[in-house]
């Protein structure tokens, strides 16, 4: 395999994708992932993976980012997209062409980067799968600001932005945290426990999983006497920010706030 791995070029991207999907779904994926790296096979369809072995980082217990990455993959439950997100979580920062460790990440053969294309190296990946993996990778970084303290607004925004991916996101973040050494402040696992506890507490007080403004578009148009258009969208954005900042206000209070916003907008 070390001598002939270049012949993988004759294999379709769809077949490579299917084999990678099978590989990440076995009980201990790191065994197979180490194998494709050690034999050079990964260079043919996922060159960023062996590249992680060159990255040294004192934050991790491991000597390189690859060892940390595969440890995170092993810790996640056998959910295909969750494990793919774990595999890619340190490859490149979403929206940038640089690794979180500062290394330039060139576009791989046959496609663009994982965070901006439906093809990753030689792996053909459906757009909807890419969207989910990218979102998980992007949002898992947000947790690292939690040690600074989050308001209820920040917790609501975290839940809203994660949407149906919240459970996967929390698991990815927790698995990433539990492979890290303790630095300053509370251990990451304890901070993750605290975040999940605050999410649960807010869920008991309000409909956290279905965050919406207190008034809908029809109510906004009736209250302001305006037709459908940009004004309605701006009003709903204003009401949504109130919802994020202060929690549910009720229709009456939301109406009063909207009247004040509309008066200020007209006068300016």
Buried (B, 14 or more C-beta within 10 A) or exposed (E): EEEEBEEBEEEEBEEBBEBBBEBBEEEEBBEBBBEBBEBBBBBBBBBBBBBBBEBEBEEBEBEBBBBBBBBBBBBBEEBBBBBBBBBBBBBBBBEEBEBBBEBEBEEBBBBBBBBBBBBBBBBBBEEEBBEBBBBBBBBBBBBBEBEEEBEBBBBBBBBBBBEEBBEBBBBBBBBBBBBBEEEEEEBBEEBBEEBBEBBEEBEEEBEBEEBEBBBEEEBBBEBBEBEEEEBBEBBBEBBBEBBBEEBBBEEEEBBEBBEEBBEEEEEE
